[in-house]
Amino acid sequence: MLDSLTLLPMLSAMEPREPGKALSVIDVGSGGGLPGIPLAITMPGADFTLVDATGKKAAYLRRVAGELALKNVTVVHDSAERVGTKPAHRGKHDVAMARAVGALPVLAELVLPLVLVGGVALAIKGAKAEEELAAAVKALRTLGGEHEQTIETPTGRVVVISKVRPTPGAYPR
């Protein structure tokens, strides 16, 4: 839970790219709801989309959001690869975030297509964050991302990637 809430100061400081709209956050590979559910509870003014490819996990997320009356949560049961090609999500979110989804080069391909230019991707990582970042340089450049900073947290590191240009249509694969 603490790992999820380490994103709260970063998200709270962000403004939506579209004036008059709520901050749009997409959580890729939501699984049991971390980090999306705790952040949706603490940020009722932001809109959260939780994505998971597993039907049981998506059903669980819907049930939890319903029981907690989280009106700011939408659950999408689909793969991140497919969601990244859909007009409803491609280039539409201010923030994409992921925790325990995969190595940064792969993760970047899943999350950057979802972020609008000027938005950010937040990857919760552990001790090997810098190693993963070094391996992701080419992927970030190809996908329209740029490493902004890596933030140390009490539970690990958050790699912040700015979306500086549109992701080519061939991605995600």
Sequence and secondary structure as in RCSB ss.txt:
>XXXX:A:sequence
MLDSLTLLPMLSAMEPREPGKALSVIDVGSGGGLPGIPLAITMPGADFTLVDATGKKAAYLRRVAGELALKNVTV
VHDSAERVGTKPAHRGKHDVAMARAVGALPVLAELVLPLVLVGGVALAIKGAKAEEELAAAVKALRTLGGEHEQT
IETPTGRVVVISKVRPTPGAYPR
>XXXX:A:secstr
 HHHHTTHHHHHT   SSTTS  EEEEET TTTTTHHHHHHH TTSEEEEEES HHHHHHHHHHHHHTT TTEEE
EES HHHHTTSTTTTT EEEEEEESS  HHHHHHHHGGGEEEEEEEEEEE TTHHHHHHHTHHHHHHHTEEEEEE
EEETTEEEEEEEE S   TT   
